[in-house]
Structures are given as structure tokens and as C-alpha cells.
Amino acid sequence: MLNKISRYTIILLMVIVSALYLPDFFSMLFDKKENTPRLSYSSVIDEFVYTKYYGMGQIDYMDIKGNNYSEREYYKLLPFMHYANLEKWGELPLTLKGFEMTSKNIRQNSQMVRIQPKDIDPPTVPLNIMFEAEGDYASLQIPDDIFRISNTIEFLDPASNSVLEEKSHKFQEAMLAAGFTFPAKLAAANQTNRKPFDEGYFIKDATNKIFHLKMIKDEPVCVNTGIDTKLKVRQIFISENMRKEFYGWILTEDNDLYLITYDDYKLRQIPTGGNNAKYDYVANEMTIRFYIYPVDKHINISGDGFSQLIILNNDFKKIAEHVETWTPYDKRPAPIVKSFLFPFELSTYDPMQYVKLQMDIFWWHGLIGIAVSLLALLLFSRKRPWFDYVVVLFTGVFGLIGVLLIKPED
Amino acid sequence: MLKAILYKEWIKLRWAVIVIAALTVLSLAYTIGMINYYVEFQGAFQNWMYVIGKSLLLKNIVFVKVLPLITGLAFALIQFVPEMTNKRMRLSYHLPISEKKLLISSAGFGYMFLLAEIVFLFFGLWMVISMTYPTEIVTKVLMSTIPWFLGGSAIYFMTAFIILEPSWIYRIIYAVISYGLIELNFRASTYDQYQNLWALILIVAVMPLTVMFAGHRFRRGTK
């Protein structure tokens, strides 16, 4: 009995390893790259345009009506993206829709915001740095202490690995005075000194209130933003920009996006879906980009098999939208064949930047592979323990390899 | 009888245990020196930033990744290669103890020492890094080491299993599987990246069972 269990353990381990590697090898050998269009919106002709790469430097420049453009013509359609090139070629228009087109002017009035699945809740060490928001120098000075925030806020001195009691106490008092309830659930900031100025931290407290904490002249300044506590805040992203339109943006559990504006922290929702709910933004799987140009704003939601572009005017009213689709991963030839060959696949890949052993079951496609494997076993290798068939029934070709290689011993 | 077998395993393992323990102590001491060096030359704050942002500690404590692998491999080789040369294992099978008990107690005894080494390493590392770094970093680093320890455990059981297997073809198949199972534990590139660690623990937990099949095949004289 124990020998049988032992044999099936080996087969189980073989199934695990082959399910980890074989489908991967198969994709590596046979999967072909899909040429995906890169969708943009031309404010010059008020039309959606795209480029498509075919490899070997062959690129198509098109609009969605089917007109072809040369590279230079295409760049001229997108002056807010290619202003540097256009300026060099002397082809930057003087004005567009009443906006004065100079490189500097465009740069100062543009901003880009992006959320990828890996940005949302990555595996990081929960320690933070607090910049001096109104320092004496032209660029932001990196401080020499680090703080933790959870049950309390504590500043640590790396040189001695100890708590800076005085500073910690000062910050604690300031936060409590502002109405903060520890423990903090979330602290978000843009932890880089490569930014024009510092807006510090946005912190969600135990009662879901959001506070804005920063350090001005070594003194803590903590403000209750008054953001609705019913909002299911999942993550906050901060991005300081000279435009000073918004501090950052909030992603909610319901995949909604809100900008935190400089107008007394009022929220402004930006659309995360168009007419077709199929292409609505899902944070765990898709990337959303929010481009702010001087004359309009573009929201690009891209996922497996599609890219959706929604155009807003400067009053955040939707003026156009378009979806470009291509063959999604599980409709491509190689993945389809893969799902017929193998009943399931093990992988450790996780778009959220973790290593997570997970099983992807191919359901009825996989049943075909299982049936073939069972048939093969019945035809070519009879007189087997009945449990071998059960193994193959559940694990298809992986189990077949196992039971054929590891012969039963009685 | 069991006592005698364990004594025999101890005789085989004792030098290896001492050498590995010494290596561990040396590595821990080396790490203290290395961390102090980095702190001195990068500055404490900058060093913390590299440790937090660039996973620097994972590079500094590479021995924690490697030592369990070396230990697992060494213990399995030392315990089972002498048994399989000239088929000496046959003699053991004449002892008044069942082959299953014999194999399980030998492998279990060896694993006990590997586990002791892992625990030693774990607490040693804990001590060493808490001297310089705060709890947040210490927790993350210790969590990152768990898959490595699983990898070390896997290499011990799989090596024992491969050595005990009498046929070379099977050995090659098993080696391929072992590679896959061990590699699975070394896929992280930053701290505490593994989710579903229980699945990996489960996989390692069934490995001791495999040894039995090889022992059984050896007894039957399968080629």
C-alpha cells in the first residue's frame, strides 16, 4: 500500500513539474506576437489615429477611416505628443484650437498618469521618507530619517536604528489634533526627489478618513481632506506637477478613479469605461493611462485584446470614444492548441508582482486532451492499476507521462 | 535497533554537521562585516534606502539562499551514497527492521539535522539583521528566506530519492523533476514576494514519501 502511495506521490510531483513547464515550453515554441495597434486621438483632424508595427521597421500610420499617412504627416496630426520633433522640423503650428503652440507651453500644460496592475499593491517594505516641503534649496533635499506609520507614526534614525522620540511625538500630536485615528490603513506618496515640489502623504486612518500630512519647515502639517469615508479607497497615487490641478488620484475597490483636486480636495471622477461595458477598466488586469493635453484629455484603457480611448474636453465632458480590438490571448492559435493538449497549467506569474502558484484550468478544451490521453493509455498499455486511469482522467497528458514513465511495482 | 541505525547515520553525518555549523557561523559573521561595510561606505540612510528600494539585503545574504541547498545536498550524498556503493543497502535490509522504517528513520534523522541548520540559520540571520535594520525590513527578509529553506529541504529529499533509485534512467527522470521542484522556490526577485506559500510547503511535505518507492525497487532488484 505504502509503495503505491509512494509511486503516486512521484507521479504527482511529475504532474506538478510538467504542468509548470510543458505549457510554457509550448507557448515559447509556437506562440506568435500579435501586432497591436497604438491608438491616439488627433486634435488636429478630430479623429482617432493609430500606428501598427509589423516588425523589421515596418510601421503603418493610419486613421480609423482607413487613410494612410507618412511618418511626418502622422506626427503633425499629434502635435502634443511629437512637439519636439515638429519644432525641430519647423512644422509646429502657431496655434491649435486657440492654444499657443510652443514647446514650453505644451510641456507646462500636459501631464500623464498611469496605473498598471503591478503599481497597485506591490510587495514593498512599509517604510517611508518625509521630504521637507518648503526647503531652502532649488531641488528637494533627501532627509536623513525614515518613518513607519501604522499603530502610530515613528521616525527612525538609520545610524542608530532607534526611534527619534521628539520628532515622532510632534507628528503624532499634530495628527491626533487633526482628528486622525490610528492605526493608519494606507499611506501614499510619491517617494522620489525627482519632482518639482513635495505634497507629502495622503493617509487613510482607521475610520477611513483621508488625511494629508506634510512637513513644512520641520513642522508637521496635517489636514483632514474631508474625502467621503464611504469611498472604498484601494490605493492612492500622488504625483506632484507644476500644473497644480490635482494632488493625485484614488483607485477604489470598484475600479473607479477619482482625481484629488487642489480645489479643497474635492474629488473629480474620471470615466473608466465607455459605451461597451466589456471594455471597462479592471484594475487587476488592465492598464489605464490618463493623458492631459492643453486642448483635451485622453483616457486609454488597455487590456488583453483591446485598447479603448475616451476623449474628454477640458470640462471633463466626453466628446469621443473608440475601441481597437485584436485577437485576445486565449483566441490565438497557439494558446488554443495548448488548451486542447493540456488539461490545466500551473504558473507562478502574477501581474501584481507577486510569485503566486496558481492553476489555470482549461475546462472542456482540456477534456479533449484528457480523452486522447486515456485512449492512448487504454490502447497501448493495458493491465494497469485502476488508479492510473483515475490519475490520467484528472491530469491528462501530465498524468500520462507520469504513469508511463514510472511503472507500477507490486 | 532504531537507536543503532540512528547512531550509524550520526557517524556518517557528524563531520558534515560540524563543517556546516562552522560555515554558518562564518557566514553570519561575514554578513555582519559586510552590512557594516555597506553602512559605513554608503551611509546609514542611503544603505537603508538601497535595502528598501533595491532589495540590497537579498544580495548581501546570498549565503542563506545557498547554505540550505549545499547542506541538503551534502547530507543526502553523505548518508546514502555509501549505502548504494556495492549495493551495501542489501545488508541493511537483512536487519530485523522493516525497510520502510529503516528508510524513513534514516531520511528523517538526516532531515532533522538539516532542519536544525535551517533554524540556526534563521535565528542567526534574525539576530544579525536586527542589529542594523528595523522590524519592517527584518520581517520582510525573514519571510523571503522561507522559500529558500523549502528549496533546501526539497534538495535533501530529492537527492536521497535519486541516490536510492537503482536504475539510471529513473535517476535522470527524477533529476529533471527535482530541478523543477527546487527551482520553484527561487523565483522571487524582491522581499516576501511569495503568495500561497502553503502550496510550496505541501509539495515539500509529500517528498519524503517518494523515498519509499526507490527503496522498494531496490529491494526487488529492479533495473
HADDOCK unambig.tbl for C-alpha pairs under 7 A between the chains (distance, minus, plus):
assign (segid A and resid 3 and name CA) (segid B and resid 212 and name CA) 6.33 0.50 0.50
assign (segid A and resid 3 and name CA) (segid B and resid 213 and name CA) 5.42 0.50 0.50
assign (segid A and resid 6 and name CA) (segid B and resid 209 and name CA) 5.17 0.50 0.50
assign (segid A and resid 6 and name CA) (segid B and resid 210 and name CA) 4.97 0.50 0.50
assign (segid A and resid 6 and name CA) (segid B and resid 212 and name CA) 6.08 0.50 0.50
assign (segid A and resid 6 and name CA) (segid B and resid 213 and name CA) 5.39 0.50 0.50
assign (segid A and resid 7 and name CA) (segid B and resid 210 and name CA) 6.78 0.50 0.50
assign (segid A and resid 7 and name CA) (segid B and resid 213 and name CA) 5.92 0.50 0.50
assign (segid A and resid 9 and name CA) (segid B and resid 206 and name CA) 6.89 0.50 0.50
assign (segid A and resid 9 and name CA) (segid B and resid 209 and name CA) 6.80 0.50 0.50
assign (segid A and resid 9 and name CA) (segid B and resid 210 and name CA) 6.22 0.50 0.50
assign (segid A and resid 10 and name CA) (segid B and resid 210 and name CA) 5.80 0.50 0.50
assign (segid A and resid 14 and name CA) (segid B and resid 177 and name CA) 6.13 0.50 0.50
assign (segid A and resid 17 and name CA) (segid B and resid 177 and name CA) 6.14 0.50 0.50
assign (segid A and resid 17 and name CA) (segid B and resid 180 and name CA) 5.64 0.50 0.50
assign (segid A and resid 17 and name CA) (segid B and resid 181 and name CA) 6.46 0.50 0.50
assign (segid A and resid 123 and name CA) (segid B and resid 191 and name CA) 6.91 0.50 0.50
assign (segid A and resid 123 and name CA) (segid B and resid 192 and name CA) 6.73 0.50 0.50
assign (segid A and resid 123 and name CA) (segid B and resid 193 and name CA) 6.06 0.50 0.50
assign (segid A and resid 125 and name CA) (segid B and resid 52 and name CA) 5.95 0.50 0.50
assign (segid A and resid 125 and name CA) (segid B and resid 136 and name CA) 6.35 0.50 0.50
assign (segid A and resid 125 and name CA) (segid B and resid 137 and name CA) 6.27 0.50 0.50
assign (segid A and resid 125 and name CA) (segid B and resid 140 and name CA) 6.86 0.50 0.50
assign (segid A and resid 126 and name CA) (segid B and resid 136 and name CA) 6.48 0.50 0.50
assign (segid A and resid 144 and name CA) (segid B and resid 45 and name CA) 5.81 0.50 0.50
assign (segid A and resid 145 and name CA) (segid B and resid 45 and name CA) 6.81 0.50 0.50
assign (segid A and resid 158 and name CA) (segid B and resid 44 and name CA) 5.26 0.50 0.50
assign (segid A and resid 158 and name CA) (segid B and resid 45 and name CA) 5.37 0.50 0.50
assign (segid A and resid 158 and name CA) (segid B and resid 48 and name CA) 6.94 0.50 0.50
assign (segid A and resid 159 and name CA) (segid B and resid 44 and name CA) 5.04 0.50 0.50
assign (segid A and resid 159 and name CA) (segid B and resid 45 and name CA) 6.98 0.50 0.50
assign (segid A and resid 161 and name CA) (segid B and resid 132 and name CA) 6.06 0.50 0.50
assign (segid A and resid 161 and name CA) (segid B and resid 133 and name CA) 6.20 0.50 0.50
assign (segid A and resid 161 and name CA) (segid B and resid 134 and name CA) 6.46 0.50 0.50
assign (segid A and resid 354 and name CA) (segid B and resid 193 and name CA) 4.90 0.50 0.50
assign (segid A and resid 354 and name CA) (segid B and resid 194 and name CA) 5.95 0.50 0.50
assign (segid A and resid 354 and name CA) (segid B and resid 195 and name CA) 6.67 0.50 0.50
assign (segid A and resid 355 and name CA) (segid B and resid 188 and name CA) 6.56 0.50 0.50
assign (segid A and resid 355 and name CA) (segid B and resid 193 and name CA) 5.60 0.50 0.50
assign (segid A and resid 355 and name CA) (segid B and resid 194 and name CA) 4.68 0.50 0.50
assign (segid A and resid 355 and name CA) (segid B and resid 195 and name CA) 6.05 0.50 0.50
assign (segid A and resid 356 and name CA) (segid B and resid 194 and name CA) 5.89 0.50 0.50
assign (segid A and resid 356 and name CA) (segid B and resid 195 and name CA) 4.88 0.50 0.50
assign (segid A and resid 356 and name CA) (segid B and resid 196 and name CA) 6.00 0.50 0.50
assign (segid A and resid 357 and name CA) (segid B and resid 196 and name CA) 6.44 0.50 0.50
